[in-house]
Amino acid sequence: MSKIQRALISVSDKTGLVEFARELAALGVEILSTGGTAKALRDAGLKVTDVSEYTGFPEMMDGRVKTLHPKVHGGLLFLRGNAEHEAAAAKHGIKPIDLVVVNLYPFEKTVAKPGVELHEAIENIDIGGPSMLRSAAKNHASVTVVVDPADYPVVLEGIRKHGGDTCLNLRRRLAIKVYQTTAAYDAAIAAYLHKVRCEEKNEFAWPDRFTVTAAKTQDLRYGENPHQRAALYGAFRESFDQLHGKELSYNNILDISAAAGLIGEFADDPPTCAILKHTNPCGVGQGAGLREAWDKAYATDKQAPFGGIIVVNRPLDLAIAEAISEIFSEVIIAPDFAPDALALLQKKKNLRLMRMKQNPATAPGVDFRAVAGGFLVQDRDTKSITAAELKVVTKRAPTETEMKALLFGWRVCKHVKSNAIVYAGPDRTLGVGAGQMSRVDSSRIAVWKAGEAKLSLQGSAVASDAFFPFPDGLLAAADAGATAAIQPGGAMRDADVIKAADERGMAMVFTGARHFRH
């Protein structure tokens, strides 16, 4: 079995570098290096050969050209055991490089800095690093390639275990990581340059090729159903700390994301509590404290919250924890938990308690939806509206109380599956109808739910995520007791709907924007 004789090390992230290189040197591995990496190793007392000394060719052009040399790439790429390749290597003085340790210039960190200039971004596009990584990964049958400092220990363990070399299985795993890394790196560069081009032209355009790259956070036990495989990717976990309970499921994560989006509408409001089930709001309430907010939210629907998701916009205290603990819930989400509230809720072994450190659902970004043979991409719906932006279209304008109820209902309705109808008061939901084929059916369900909860809709406001195409939907709301309505407007029969509202003495406002959630 061959042994690793020579390693080329050139890293931006120097985490664990010296310890790793010291172990390699103790194993008799010759170290080639460049620039700051070589200096760091020499300062640690290690013997290092400069790549320029090895190639006989000086670094130039501010370091842009240093590892792009046949002695480097030939040493990585030649097929060990291939007579023709071995002969060419010997003829041209190319020695084997058996281990490559490279991580890339911090391009993404650079362009994330406020006010970064294009020239600085360009200078942080790594050329030699990806080239060496790709060469080594292509020839992973013989060459070990490391792009992540987290893999240093397993590489050292493999070298010791296999008599001076690593096994093919490890080399292949590391090669896969290389191509995943360089693909993500190139995608980040392309996305940045596309953004710059759009800014220069002062216009927006979706890129011709949309590349999504994200690191796997964890494998999930299964997807929406037990026969479906699933995994979580991306930065979801960076926004939440799980303080207690079972591992999150696929459906839990969907629900948590929906809950974060809903509570984000009320981030600066008085204490607010929302209860969701299958990503739909069951009830939302506000009060002087979270316990009062919970009572209002729970009163909207006392059946659906069983096994639901609870989210609040304030640190969760003992009073609301005592109320919540009386029913079965899947997940509770809060900015924080009072110690006594946490201790009480932790008595429920399976209840998942999530501290939301930041709200990922309210940040600008894009949403993806899988479709047959591809996916759709769109801007995230973060649009909000104020009372001043509403257009009063009826003879009667809303009262102050009605206006508060309209805006409250509208914020909730935005997060209900279409067709969506929400009856609301100034600080609570009264009835929610979600996901029906007819807007009138959604209204009927919301009215029925309110009746089941023994909540009066007299004097309520009704919110509709899209326009009322006919007067029937509005009339159904009026018959239920609503005195004000909020909707996008824009239907062919808007005039008929407005006339119906006037005939019933209702106030109605148009938002000019809809919030479909398919």
URQUIHU-V516715 format. One record per residue. RES is the residue in one letter. SS is DSSP state (A for helix, B for strand, O for the rest). PSI is psi in whole degrees, 0 to 359 (* if undefined). D_LAST is the distance of its C-alpha to the last C-alpha in Angstrom with 2 decimals. Layout:
# URQUIHU-V516715
res | ss | psi | d_last
RES | SS | PSI | D_LAST
RES | SS | PSI | D_LAST
This chain:
# URQUIHU-V516715
res | ss | psi | d_last
M | O | 134 | 59.29
S | O | 160 | 58.86
K | O | 156 | 58.27
I | O | 116 | 56.28
Q | O | 326 | 58.99
R | B | 135 | 57.25
A | B | 139 | 54.09
L | B | 120 | 52.60
I | B | 123 | 50.89
S | B | 104 | 49.15
V | O | 146 | 46.46
S | O | 316 | 44.79
D | O | 110 | 43.69
K | O | 19 | 47.02
T | O | 123 | 45.77
G | O | 9 | 48.20
L | A | 307 | 49.89
V | A | 316 | 53.50
E | A | 318 | 53.39
F | A | 313 | 51.81
A | A | 324 | 54.32
R | A | 321 | 57.19
E | A | 320 | 56.30
L | A | 315 | 56.17
A | A | 321 | 59.54
A | A | 335 | 61.01
L | O | 4 | 59.95
G | O | 19 | 61.89
V | O | 129 | 59.04
E | B | 138 | 59.96
I | B | 123 | 57.50
L | B | 144 | 56.69
S | B | 177 | 54.79
T | O | 156 | 54.17
G | A | 231 | 54.17
G | A | 330 | 52.94
T | A | 314 | 52.32
A | A | 318 | 55.95
K | A | 316 | 57.20
A | A | 322 | 55.30
L | A | 319 | 56.73
R | A | 320 | 60.24
D | A | 335 | 60.12
A | O | 4 | 59.43
G | O | 15 | 62.60
L | O | 148 | 61.08
K | O | 127 | 62.61
V | O | 138 | 60.33
T | B | 125 | 60.95
D | B | 142 | 59.34
V | A | 323 | 57.38
S | A | 325 | 59.50
E | A | 320 | 62.61
Y | A | 318 | 61.23
T | A | 339 | 60.29
G | O | 20 | 63.30
F | O | 126 | 61.02
P | O | 154 | 60.35
E | O | 146 | 57.04
M | B | 174 | 56.54
M | O | 52 | 54.32
D | O | 35 | 53.25
G | O | 1 | 52.31
R | O | 331 | 50.00
V | B | 107 | 52.33
K | O | 321 | 53.58
T | O | 357 | 52.03
L | O | 79 | 51.42
H | O | 144 | 54.66
P | A | 328 | 55.78
K | A | 333 | 57.44
V | A | 303 | 54.15
H | A | 330 | 51.86
G | A | 321 | 54.65
G | A | 335 | 55.22
L | A | 321 | 51.60
L | A | 338 | 51.08
F | O | 140 | 54.32
L | O | 116 | 54.18
R | O | 134 | 56.45
G | O | 351 | 58.86
N | O | 117 | 58.51
A | A | 318 | 62.09
E | A | 316 | 61.23
H | A | 319 | 58.81
E | A | 319 | 61.28
A | A | 317 | 64.06
A | A | 319 | 62.07
A | A | 316 | 61.19
A | A | 319 | 64.84
K | A | 322 | 66.11
H | O | 12 | 63.95
G | O | 34 | 64.28
I | O | 119 | 60.67
K | O | 151 | 60.31
P | O | 137 | 57.42
I | O | 112 | 54.71
D | O | 345 | 53.32
L | B | 128 | 50.94
V | B | 127 | 48.64
V | B | 103 | 47.17
V | B | 132 | 45.02
N | O | 161 | 42.09
L | O | 161 | 40.86
Y | O | 143 | 41.34
P | O | 69 | 38.75
F | A | 311 | 36.77
E | A | 320 | 33.48
K | A | 323 | 35.47
T | A | 310 | 37.45
V | A | 347 | 34.64
A | A | 347 | 32.95
K | O | 137 | 36.08
P | O | 134 | 35.96
G | O | 17 | 37.84
V | O | 138 | 38.46
E | O | 153 | 40.26
L | A | 317 | 39.44
H | A | 325 | 42.86
E | A | 319 | 42.36
A | A | 315 | 39.05
I | A | 318 | 40.80
E | A | 343 | 43.66
N | O | 17 | 41.31
I | O | 112 | 40.09
D | O | 132 | 41.96
I | O | 307 | 43.62
G | A | 321 | 46.32
G | A | 304 | 44.22
P | A | 325 | 41.47
S | A | 314 | 44.25
M | A | 318 | 46.23
L | A | 315 | 43.27
R | A | 321 | 42.24
S | A | 313 | 45.86
A | A | 318 | 46.37
A | A | 324 | 43.13
K | A | 322 | 44.03
N | O | 37 | 47.36
H | O | 351 | 46.12
A | O | 332 | 48.41
S | O | 338 | 51.09
V | O | 134 | 49.57
T | B | 132 | 47.75
V | B | 131 | 45.22
V | B | 120 | 43.82
V | O | 349 | 41.11
D | O | 120 | 40.22
P | A | 336 | 42.93
A | A | 342 | 41.32
D | A | 359 | 42.73
Y | A | 312 | 46.33
P | A | 318 | 47.35
V | A | 329 | 46.12
V | A | 314 | 47.89
L | A | 318 | 51.11
E | A | 318 | 50.85
G | A | 319 | 50.41
I | A | 316 | 53.39
R | A | 319 | 55.60
K | A | 327 | 54.48
H | B | 28 | 55.03
G | O | 35 | 58.34
G | O | 355 | 57.32
D | B | 173 | 54.24
T | O | 164 | 50.64
C | O | 159 | 49.28
L | A | 323 | 47.21
N | A | 316 | 44.24
L | A | 317 | 44.06
R | A | 322 | 44.67
R | A | 319 | 41.82
R | A | 318 | 39.40
L | A | 325 | 40.57
A | A | 320 | 40.29
I | A | 316 | 36.65
K | A | 324 | 36.05
V | A | 309 | 37.91
Y | A | 328 | 35.75
Q | A | 319 | 32.56
T | A | 313 | 34.15
T | A | 327 | 35.40
A | A | 316 | 32.12
A | A | 323 | 30.33
Y | A | 312 | 33.28
D | A | 322 | 33.15
A | A | 320 | 29.40
A | A | 320 | 30.05
I | A | 313 | 32.87
A | A | 318 | 30.93
A | A | 319 | 28.06
Y | A | 313 | 30.72
L | A | 325 | 32.69
H | A | 318 | 29.68
K | A | 316 | 28.94
V | A | 316 | 32.64
R | A | 318 | 32.67
C | A | 319 | 29.76
E | A | 320 | 31.64
E | A | 323 | 34.85
K | A | 355 | 33.38
N | O | 45 | 31.51
E | O | 155 | 28.31
F | O | 141 | 25.01
A | O | 135 | 24.15
W | O | 143 | 21.95
P | O | 153 | 24.51
D | O | 329 | 25.50
R | O | 122 | 25.01
F | O | 117 | 22.46
T | O | 128 | 23.96
V | O | 123 | 22.41
T | O | 134 | 25.10
A | O | 144 | 25.02
A | O | 144 | 27.53
K | B | 127 | 26.87
T | B | 315 | 27.02
Q | B | 153 | 27.41
D | B | 141 | 26.96
L | B | 155 | 24.97
R | O | 320 | 26.40
Y | O | 178 | 23.48
G | O | 220 | 19.74
E | O | 328 | 17.27
N | O | 157 | 20.14
P | O | 338 | 23.86
H | O | 2 | 24.25
Q | O | 131 | 21.90
R | O | 151 | 23.55
A | B | 156 | 21.97
A | B | 159 | 23.09
L | B | 131 | 22.19
Y | B | 157 | 22.86
G | O | 202 | 23.32
A | O | 19 | 24.33
F | A | 314 | 22.28
R | A | 340 | 25.62
E | A | 341 | 27.27
S | A | 349 | 25.37
F | B | 143 | 26.21
D | B | 127 | 29.40
Q | B | 117 | 29.28
L | B | 342 | 32.25
H | B | 156 | 32.28
G | O | 179 | 30.84
K | O | 164 | 29.66
E | O | 142 | 27.99
L | O | 141 | 24.29
S | O | 171 | 22.11
Y | A | 311 | 18.97
N | A | 325 | 16.99
N | A | 315 | 19.10
I | A | 319 | 18.20
L | A | 315 | 14.42
D | A | 320 | 15.28
I | A | 318 | 17.86
S | A | 317 | 15.65
A | A | 319 | 13.27
A | A | 321 | 16.57
A | A | 319 | 18.09
G | A | 319 | 15.46
L | A | 311 | 15.94
I | A | 337 | 19.71
G | A | 335 | 19.96
E | O | 340 | 19.41
F | O | 25 | 22.64
A | O | 322 | 24.70
D | O | 12 | 27.60
D | O | 173 | 27.47
P | O | 171 | 29.87
P | O | 126 | 29.32
T | B | 140 | 25.76
C | B | 137 | 24.31
A | B | 143 | 20.76
I | B | 131 | 19.97
L | B | 154 | 16.69
K | B | 126 | 15.90
H | O | 44 | 13.27
T | O | 356 | 11.74
N | B | 139 | 11.70
P | B | 130 | 14.73
C | B | 325 | 17.46
G | B | 147 | 19.86
V | B | 134 | 21.02
G | B | 157 | 24.67
Q | B | 154 | 27.31
G | O | 184 | 31.06
A | O | 333 | 34.32
G | O | 172 | 33.65
L | A | 329 | 30.95
R | A | 316 | 32.49
E | A | 320 | 32.06
A | A | 318 | 28.47
W | A | 314 | 27.86
D | A | 319 | 29.61
K | A | 319 | 27.38
A | A | 314 | 24.10
Y | A | 327 | 25.40
A | A | 337 | 26.76
T | A | 322 | 23.36
D | O | 109 | 22.72
K | O | 359 | 25.44
Q | O | 309 | 24.02
A | O | 326 | 20.54
P | O | 346 | 21.94
F | O | 119 | 24.03
G | O | 23 | 23.01
G | B | 189 | 20.59
I | B | 131 | 20.28
I | B | 133 | 22.44
V | B | 142 | 22.47
V | B | 160 | 25.05
N | O | 10 | 26.03
R | O | 160 | 29.73
P | O | 132 | 31.94
L | B | 123 | 31.71
D | O | 177 | 35.07
L | A | 324 | 37.00
A | A | 314 | 36.38
I | A | 327 | 32.61
A | A | 320 | 33.19
E | A | 321 | 35.51
A | A | 315 | 32.99
I | A | 322 | 30.16
S | O | 349 | 32.62
E | O | 345 | 33.10
I | O | 165 | 29.77
F | O | 124 | 28.17
S | B | 154 | 25.51
E | B | 313 | 24.02
V | B | 141 | 23.80
I | B | 131 | 25.23
I | B | 132 | 24.53
A | B | 159 | 26.96
P | O | 333 | 28.70
D | O | 172 | 31.77
F | B | 130 | 33.53
A | O | 145 | 36.94
P | A | 317 | 39.40
D | A | 326 | 40.10
A | A | 318 | 36.43
L | A | 316 | 35.79
A | A | 320 | 38.83
L | A | 312 | 37.72
L | A | 332 | 34.19
Q | O | 351 | 35.58
K | O | 340 | 37.47
K | O | 105 | 34.28
K | O | 319 | 34.53
N | O | 352 | 30.97
L | O | 126 | 29.18
R | B | 124 | 27.50
L | B | 121 | 28.47
M | B | 123 | 26.82
R | B | 122 | 28.41
M | B | 108 | 26.03
K | O | 327 | 28.32
Q | O | 156 | 25.92
N | O | 102 | 22.31
P | A | 338 | 20.54
A | A | 342 | 17.15
T | A | 357 | 18.85
A | O | 147 | 20.70
P | O | 145 | 19.98
G | O | 199 | 18.51
V | B | 154 | 15.82
D | B | 145 | 12.61
F | B | 145 | 12.45
R | B | 129 | 10.20
A | B | 138 | 12.38
V | B | 169 | 12.61
A | O | 117 | 15.66
G | O | 8 | 18.62
G | B | 208 | 17.16
F | B | 157 | 14.45
L | B | 149 | 12.58
V | B | 140 | 13.73
Q | B | 162 | 13.14
D | B | 144 | 14.83
R | O | 141 | 13.66
D | O | 90 | 12.72
T | O | 13 | 16.08
K | O | 134 | 16.92
S | O | 172 | 18.91
I | O | 149 | 21.10
T | O | 168 | 24.57
A | A | 325 | 26.49
A | A | 337 | 28.52
E | A | 351 | 25.61
L | O | 148 | 24.59
K | B | 116 | 26.03
V | B | 123 | 27.82
V | O | 356 | 27.73
T | O | 168 | 29.68
K | O | 326 | 33.40
R | O | 129 | 32.99
A | O | 154 | 31.54
P | O | 147 | 29.92
T | O | 171 | 32.42
E | A | 318 | 32.27
T | A | 317 | 30.94
E | A | 321 | 28.29
M | A | 318 | 27.23
K | A | 319 | 26.84
A | A | 320 | 24.76
L | A | 313 | 22.53
L | A | 323 | 21.91
F | A | 310 | 21.47
G | A | 323 | 18.88
W | A | 319 | 17.00
R | A | 325 | 16.87
V | A | 316 | 15.51
C | A | 327 | 12.99
K | O | 336 | 11.45
H | O | 13 | 10.56
V | O | 139 | 9.39
K | O | 141 | 6.12
S | O | 151 | 5.92
N | O | 135 | 8.50
A | O | 133 | 10.26
I | B | 131 | 14.05
V | B | 127 | 16.42
Y | B | 134 | 20.19
A | B | 157 | 22.16
G | B | 187 | 25.68
P | O | 338 | 26.90
D | O | 22 | 26.45
R | B | 156 | 24.29
T | B | 150 | 21.46
L | B | 334 | 22.85
G | B | 137 | 20.04
V | B | 129 | 16.28
G | B | 124 | 14.18
A | O | 143 | 10.62
G | O | 28 | 8.09
Q | O | 158 | 10.67
M | O | 335 | 11.13
S | O | 139 | 13.53
R | A | 328 | 13.70
V | A | 321 | 17.25
D | A | 319 | 16.36
S | A | 320 | 14.26
S | A | 318 | 17.40
R | A | 319 | 19.67
I | A | 317 | 18.14
A | A | 318 | 18.46
V | A | 317 | 22.00
W | A | 317 | 22.85
K | A | 317 | 21.79
A | A | 321 | 23.99
G | A | 317 | 26.74
E | A | 324 | 26.63
A | O | 0 | 26.99
K | O | 41 | 29.76
L | O | 130 | 28.27
S | O | 139 | 29.28
L | O | 5 | 26.90
Q | O | 124 | 29.93
G | O | 9 | 29.69
S | O | 169 | 26.09
A | B | 144 | 23.51
V | B | 134 | 20.21
A | B | 136 | 17.13
S | B | 128 | 14.31
D | O | 334 | 11.31
A | O | 173 | 11.97
F | O | 156 | 15.35
F | O | 113 | 17.20
P | O | 335 | 17.93
F | O | 164 | 20.98
P | A | 342 | 23.27
D | A | 320 | 22.51
G | A | 318 | 19.62
L | A | 319 | 21.86
L | A | 323 | 24.87
A | A | 322 | 23.27
A | A | 319 | 22.74
A | A | 319 | 26.32
D | A | 329 | 27.64
A | A | 345 | 26.17
G | O | 358 | 28.09
A | O | 139 | 25.85
T | O | 355 | 28.05
A | B | 151 | 25.65
A | B | 146 | 22.20
I | B | 131 | 19.96
Q | B | 163 | 17.41
P | O | 325 | 16.73
G | O | 176 | 19.06
G | O | 7 | 19.42
A | O | 156 | 19.37
M | O | 328 | 22.28
R | O | 31 | 23.57
D | A | 319 | 23.38
A | A | 322 | 27.13
D | A | 321 | 26.93
V | A | 318 | 24.46
I | A | 318 | 26.72
K | A | 317 | 29.73
A | A | 320 | 28.39
A | A | 317 | 27.80
D | A | 321 | 31.33
E | A | 331 | 32.81
R | O | 0 | 31.47
G | O | 21 | 32.58
M | O | 153 | 29.12
A | B | 138 | 28.28
M | B | 139 | 25.11
V | B | 148 | 23.82
F | B | 139 | 21.47
T | O | 336 | 19.65
G | O | 5 | 19.22
A | O | 139 | 15.82
R | O | 169 | 12.34
H | O | 63 | 9.63
F | O | 140 | 6.17
R | O | 94 | 3.79
H | O | * | 0.00
